[in-house]
Amino acid sequence: MLSKGIRGAITVDANTEDALRSATLELLTVITEKNNIKEDDISHVFFTLTEDLNASFPAKFARIDFGWKNAAMMCHHELNVPNSLKMCLRVMIVVNCDENFKPNFVYLKGAEKIRK
């Protein structure tokens, strides 16, 4: 069995707990559906937020709303690079998987710009 990372990102409408919750749940929903992820598959999860987002911890919503109580999760600030995308929440979900698993990365609401 291998571990592979699944990347994703979304821009957030406002620096509020409600906006962060909504963006986190939207991003995690799409990633888990496109990759058929179950909690037991998850090794660990990293969330990063740009410096303009600090109203709440995205991991909180994964635990409460997705029930990911056994997955190790950490939240960090993203490196503040000049002219980079603002109001952006990023995630890397590391899953235990078979060798032939191909991760489907997800970039929503303008976050696809970070892949160019």
N, CA, C and O of each residue as an XYZ file, in Angstrom:
464
protein
N       0.847     -1.180      0.000
C       0.000      0.000      0.000
C       0.890      1.240      0.000
O       1.907      1.293      0.692
N       0.490      2.230     -0.785
C       1.210      3.497     -0.912
C       0.422      4.627     -0.273
O      -0.745      4.464      0.086
N       1.069      5.765     -0.137
C       0.380      7.003      0.233
C       0.568      7.997     -0.897
O       1.659      8.132     -1.451
N      -0.527      8.700     -1.237
C      -0.459      9.734     -2.267
C      -1.218     10.955     -1.771
O      -2.182     10.842     -1.013
N      -0.766     12.128     -2.213
C      -1.398     13.381     -1.827
C      -2.383     13.863     -2.869
O      -2.134     13.783     -4.072
N      -3.501     14.363     -2.386
C      -4.515     14.953     -3.254
C      -4.598     16.429     -2.908
O      -4.917     16.788     -1.774
N      -4.310     17.292     -3.889
C      -4.274     18.726     -3.670
C      -5.589     19.367     -4.074
O      -6.300     18.886     -4.957
N      -5.889     20.469     -3.398
C      -7.051     21.250     -3.771
C      -6.957     22.639     -3.203
O      -6.199     22.886     -2.266
N      -7.733     23.557     -3.772
C      -7.752     24.938     -3.292
C      -9.062     25.588     -3.694
O      -9.723     25.179     -4.648
N      -9.415     26.616     -2.931
C     -10.624     27.392     -3.191
C     -10.400     28.798     -2.650
O      -9.707     28.976     -1.648
N     -10.970     29.775     -3.294
C     -10.948     31.118     -2.714
C     -12.152     31.248     -1.781
O     -13.183     30.603     -1.969
N     -11.986     32.097     -0.778
C     -12.994     32.283      0.271
C     -13.564     33.685      0.133
O     -12.819     34.639     -0.094
N     -14.883     33.817      0.268
C     -15.568     35.091      0.041
C     -15.256     36.163      1.080
O     -15.218     37.350      0.757
N     -15.029     35.744      2.341
C     -14.791     36.714      3.421
C     -14.017     36.029      4.533
O     -14.019     34.802      4.639
N     -13.364     36.817      5.352
C     -12.640     36.278      6.503
C     -13.598     36.158      7.693
O     -13.473     36.865      8.693
N     -14.554     35.241      7.548
C     -15.501     34.957      8.630
C     -15.552     33.445      8.827
O     -15.202     32.677      7.931
N     -15.991     33.034     10.003
C     -16.106     31.607     10.272
C     -17.087     30.949      9.298
O     -16.821     29.855      8.799
N     -18.212     31.604      9.027
C     -19.191     31.036      8.103
C     -18.626     30.869      6.694
O     -18.844     29.843      6.050
N     -17.905     31.873      6.222
C     -17.333     31.788      4.874
C     -16.251     30.710      4.801
O     -16.164     29.989      3.806
N     -15.431     30.594      5.841
C     -14.407     29.549      5.868
C     -15.048     28.163      5.942
O     -14.589     27.230      5.283
N     -16.086     28.032      6.728
C     -16.795     26.746      6.820
C     -17.371     26.365      5.462
O     -17.196     25.237      5.002
N     -18.049     27.293      4.832
C     -18.672     27.031      3.533
C     -17.622     26.618      2.500
O     -17.816     25.640      1.778
N     -16.527     27.348      2.425
C     -15.472     27.042      1.451
C     -14.806     25.704      1.759
O     -14.546     24.915      0.850
N     -14.533     25.450      3.026
C     -13.908     24.183      3.421
C     -14.797     23.010      3.040
O     -14.325     22.033      2.459
N     -16.083     23.104      3.367
C     -17.006     22.006      3.073
C     -17.194     21.807      1.571
O     -17.278     20.672      1.100
N     -17.261     22.908      0.816
C     -17.387     22.784     -0.635
C     -16.174     22.081     -1.226
O     -16.314     21.162     -2.033
N     -14.980     22.514     -0.822
C     -13.746     21.932     -1.344
C     -13.624     20.461     -0.957
O     -13.330     19.620     -1.807
N     -13.846     20.144      0.318
C     -13.719     18.757      0.762
C     -14.771     17.853      0.115
O     -14.488     16.695     -0.193
N     -15.963     18.370     -0.088
C     -17.011     17.581     -0.741
C     -16.596     17.187     -2.150
O     -16.711     16.024     -2.534
N     -16.117     18.151     -2.914
C     -15.724     17.863     -4.299
C     -14.521     16.912     -4.332
O     -14.499     15.968     -5.121
N     -13.529     17.159     -3.481
C     -12.341     16.288     -3.468
C     -12.715     14.862     -3.086
O     -12.290     13.912     -3.743
N     -13.509     14.703     -2.025
C     -13.848     13.344     -1.581
C     -14.694     12.621     -2.623
O     -14.531     11.417     -2.820
N     -15.593     13.336     -3.291
C     -16.415     12.699     -4.332
C     -15.582     12.308     -5.548
O     -15.719     11.197     -6.060
N     -14.720     13.209     -6.017
C     -13.921     12.925     -7.221
C     -12.872     11.840     -6.985
O     -12.416     11.191     -7.927
N     -12.492     11.647     -5.717
C     -11.444     10.676     -5.399
C     -11.958      9.480     -4.599
O     -11.179      8.606     -4.218
N     -13.270      9.439     -4.344
C     -13.886      8.340     -3.595
C     -13.162      8.085     -2.264
O     -12.821      6.946     -1.943
N     -12.936      9.148     -1.503
C     -12.198      9.064     -0.244
C     -13.142      8.728      0.912
O     -14.221      9.306      1.046
N     -12.708      7.789      1.732
C     -13.373      7.464      2.995
C     -12.404      7.838      4.120
O     -11.192      7.855      3.910
N     -12.926      8.135      5.302
C     -12.043      8.548      6.397
C     -10.949      7.523      6.668
O      -9.814      7.902      6.955
N     -11.260      6.253      6.586
C     -10.261      5.216      6.859
C      -9.099      5.235      5.863
O      -8.034      4.686      6.148
N      -9.295      5.864      4.693
C      -8.237      5.967      3.689
C      -7.230      7.070      4.033
O      -6.108      7.066      3.528
N      -7.628      8.008      4.887
C      -6.832      9.212      5.126
C      -5.690      8.948      6.095
O      -5.898      8.439      7.196
N      -4.485      9.298      5.672
C      -3.324      9.264      6.549
C      -3.251     10.557      7.355
O      -3.178     10.533      8.584
N      -3.271     11.698      6.637
C      -3.236     13.000      7.300
C      -3.651     14.087      6.315
O      -3.694     13.870      5.104
N      -3.958     15.273      6.867
C      -4.455     16.384      6.062
C      -3.741     17.662      6.490
O      -3.629     17.955      7.680
N      -3.262     18.415      5.506
C      -2.690     19.740      5.750
C      -3.595     20.788      5.116
O      -3.949     20.681      3.942
N      -3.963     21.787      5.885
C      -4.682     22.945      5.383
C      -3.741     24.132      5.459
O      -3.029     24.294      6.450
N      -3.728     24.971      4.420
C      -3.023     26.246      4.504
C      -3.996     27.346      4.108
O      -4.898     27.149      3.294
N      -3.783     28.509      4.711
C      -4.606     29.681      4.418
C      -3.683     30.860      4.173
O      -2.640     30.988      4.815
N      -4.070     31.712      3.249
C      -3.313     32.939      3.057
C      -3.470     33.796      4.312
O      -4.408     33.604      5.087
N      -2.554     34.737      4.509
C      -2.527     35.524      5.748
C      -3.804     36.315      6.001
O      -4.072     36.701      7.139
N      -4.592     36.562      4.964
C      -5.824     37.326      5.133
C      -6.995     36.474      5.631
O      -8.109     36.975      5.785
N      -6.741     35.186      5.883
C      -7.772     34.284      6.415
C      -7.330     33.738      7.771
O      -6.364     32.979      7.854
N      -8.029     34.122      8.816
C      -7.672     33.642     10.152
C      -8.879     33.545     11.096
O      -8.705     33.492     12.314
N     -10.088     33.521     10.549
C     -11.293     33.532     11.376
C     -11.585     32.178     12.033
O     -12.320     32.117     13.019
N     -11.016     31.097     11.495
C     -11.257     29.778     12.082
C     -10.278     28.772     11.485
O      -9.540     29.072     10.547
N     -10.295     27.572     12.058
C      -9.454     26.478     11.585
C     -10.254     25.578     10.634
O     -11.287     25.050     11.043
N      -9.824     25.387      9.405
C     -10.545     24.492      8.495
C     -10.651     23.059      9.035
O     -11.646     22.379      8.782
N      -9.653     22.606      9.761
C      -9.693     21.244     10.310
C     -10.902     21.053     11.227
O     -11.442     19.951     11.328
N     -11.315     22.109     11.883
C     -12.494     22.045     12.759
C     -13.720     21.589     11.971
O     -14.496     20.765     12.456
N     -13.897     22.111     10.773
C     -15.060     21.771      9.963
C     -14.960     20.350      9.413
O     -15.974     19.666      9.270
N     -13.740     19.904      9.103
C     -13.556     18.519      8.657
C     -13.925     17.550      9.785
O     -14.537     16.510      9.544
N     -13.549     17.900     11.012
C     -13.886     17.044     12.152
C     -15.384     17.049     12.449
O     -15.995     15.995     12.622
N     -15.971     18.251     12.506
C     -17.379     18.382     12.890
C     -18.318     17.939     11.769
O     -19.197     17.106     11.992
N     -18.142     18.488     10.574
C     -19.095     18.269      9.491
C     -18.848     16.996      8.687
O     -19.791     16.401      8.164
N     -17.586     16.575      8.585
C     -17.280     15.353      7.851
C     -17.071     14.165      8.786
O     -17.029     13.019      8.336
N     -16.940     14.434     10.085
C     -16.724     13.356     11.040
C     -15.328     12.773     11.008
O     -15.118     11.643     11.449
N     -14.366     13.528     10.492
C     -12.994     13.039     10.414
C     -12.330     13.182     11.777
O     -11.469     14.042     11.964
N     -12.719     12.358     12.709
C     -12.219     12.450     14.081
C     -10.896     11.720     14.277
O     -10.172     12.017     15.227
N     -10.564     10.780     13.408
C      -9.338      9.996     13.565
C      -8.222     10.409     12.610
O      -7.112      9.881     12.688
N      -8.505     11.339     11.719
C      -7.488     11.791     10.770
C      -6.625     12.879     11.420
O      -7.150     13.809     12.033
N      -5.319     12.758     11.285
C      -4.409     13.791     11.787
C      -4.474     14.992     10.845
O      -4.282     14.853      9.637
N      -4.747     16.177     11.409
C      -4.891     17.384     10.581
C      -4.120     18.543     11.205
O      -4.019     18.656     12.427
N      -3.583     19.394     10.346
C      -2.868     20.594     10.778
C      -3.280     21.759      9.886
O      -3.557     21.584      8.700
N      -3.315     22.959     10.482
C      -3.612     24.190      9.750
C      -2.399     25.109      9.840
O      -1.798     25.251     10.905
N      -2.041     25.732      8.716
C      -0.866     26.597      8.629
C      -1.191     27.817      7.777
O      -2.159     27.822      7.017
N      -0.366     28.851      7.918
C      -0.446     29.975      6.985
C       0.415     29.673      5.772
O       1.493     29.089      5.890
N      -0.068     30.072      4.617
C       0.650     29.934      3.360
C       1.765     30.980      3.309
O       1.632     32.051      3.903
N       2.842     30.688      2.619
C       3.922     31.645      2.421
C       3.376     32.884      1.729
O       2.657     32.770      0.736
N       3.704     34.054      2.234
C       3.192     35.320      1.716
C       4.065     35.806      0.554
O       4.950     36.642      0.736
N       3.805     35.278     -0.623
C       4.556     35.633     -1.820
C       3.905     36.856     -2.469
O       2.686     36.874     -2.642
N       4.691     37.885     -2.836
C       4.099     39.066     -3.475
C       3.289     38.691     -4.715
O       3.692     37.834     -5.501
N       2.151     39.346     -4.872
C       1.256     39.175     -6.023
C       0.623     37.787     -6.134
O       0.122     37.418     -7.195
N       0.644     37.017     -5.040
C       0.005     35.698     -5.087
C      -1.490     35.835     -4.815
O      -1.956     36.880     -4.360
N      -2.230     34.775     -5.098
C      -3.677     34.751     -4.913
C      -4.035     34.987     -3.443
O      -3.473     34.353     -2.551
N      -4.959     35.891     -3.206
C      -5.407     36.226     -1.845
C      -6.654     35.418     -1.501
O      -7.280     34.816     -2.374
N      -7.007     35.414     -0.209
C      -8.231     34.769      0.290
C      -8.325     33.327     -0.197
O      -9.371     32.893     -0.679
N      -7.229     32.594     -0.067
C      -7.159     31.246     -0.613
C      -6.931     30.202      0.483
O      -6.041     30.339      1.322
N      -7.745     29.174      0.450
C      -7.642     28.011      1.323
C      -7.140     26.855      0.478
O      -7.714     26.538     -0.563
N      -6.066     26.229      0.933
C      -5.507     25.080      0.218
C      -5.539     23.866      1.128
O      -5.528     23.991      2.353
N      -5.577     22.705      0.521
C      -5.564     21.463      1.289
C      -4.735     20.419      0.558
O      -4.692     20.387     -0.671
N      -4.080     19.567      1.334
C      -3.472     18.355      0.795
C      -3.926     17.213      1.694
O      -3.592     17.149      2.877
N      -4.697     16.315      1.091
C      -5.168     15.134      1.803
C      -4.276     13.979      1.377
O      -4.224     13.631      0.197
N      -3.574     13.386      2.334
C      -2.701     12.254      2.043
C      -3.482     10.982      2.366
O      -3.921     10.769      3.496
N      -3.643     10.143      1.341
C      -4.433      8.921      1.495
C      -3.568      7.685      1.295
O      -2.601      7.696      0.533
N      -3.935      6.632      1.989
C      -3.349      5.320      1.764
C      -4.131      4.702      0.617
O      -5.361      4.671      0.647
N      -3.423      4.210     -0.393
C      -4.106      3.771     -1.608
C      -3.307      2.692     -2.325
O      -2.179      2.369     -1.955
N      -3.927      2.150     -3.355
C      -3.243      1.197     -4.223
C      -2.323      1.946     -5.183
O      -2.487      3.145     -5.405
N      -1.375      1.242     -5.738
C      -0.396      1.840     -6.642
C      -1.041      2.483     -7.862
O      -0.514      3.468     -8.378
N      -2.162      1.958     -8.337
C      -2.782      2.478     -9.560
C      -3.713      3.667     -9.305
O      -4.299      4.188    -10.254
N      -3.865      4.108     -8.060
C      -4.723      5.258     -7.754
C      -4.146      6.524     -8.377
O      -2.965      6.826     -8.203
N      -4.982      7.260     -9.102
C      -4.587      8.531     -9.726
C      -5.364      9.654     -9.053
O      -6.581      9.734     -9.216
N      -4.692     10.526     -8.297
C      -5.387     11.614     -7.616
C      -6.022     12.597     -8.598
O      -5.438     12.932     -9.628
N      -7.212     13.045     -8.263
C      -7.887     14.107     -9.008
C      -7.818     15.378     -8.180
O      -8.513     15.508     -7.173
N      -6.983     16.309     -8.601
C      -6.835     17.574     -7.889
C      -8.032     18.465     -8.199
O      -8.637     18.361     -9.266
N      -8.368     19.344     -7.252
C      -9.564     20.185     -7.384
C      -9.203     21.628     -7.060
O      -8.650     21.914     -5.998
N      -9.518     22.535     -7.981
C      -9.289     23.965     -7.788
C     -10.570     24.701     -8.134
O     -11.047     24.623     -9.267
N     -11.136     25.421     -7.157
C     -12.446     26.045     -7.302
C     -12.394     27.556     -7.104
O     -11.503     28.079     -6.435
N     -13.351     28.235     -7.689
C     -13.576     29.679     -7.494
C     -12.335     30.528     -7.751
O     -11.974     31.374     -6.933
N     -11.702     30.304     -8.858
C     -10.531     31.113     -9.223
C      -9.209     30.570     -8.725
O      -8.158     31.088     -9.102
N      -9.226     29.543     -7.889
C      -7.981     28.997     -7.343
C      -7.172     28.238     -8.383
O      -6.002     27.934     -8.150
N      -7.774     27.926     -9.529
C      -7.015     27.252    -10.579
C      -5.840     28.100    -11.053
O      -4.922     27.581    -11.689
N      -5.856     29.396    -10.752
C      -4.746     30.288    -11.119
C      -3.429     29.852    -10.491
O      -2.365     30.095    -11.061
N      -3.484     29.215     -9.329
C      -2.239     28.825     -8.652
C      -1.550     27.653     -9.329
O      -0.399     27.353     -9.011
N      -2.222     26.988    -10.249
C      -1.633     25.869    -10.969
C      -0.959     26.295    -12.260
O      -0.402     25.450    -12.960
N      -0.991     27.575    -12.600
C      -0.403     28.048    -13.867
C       0.949     28.642    -13.654
O       1.584     29.088    -14.610
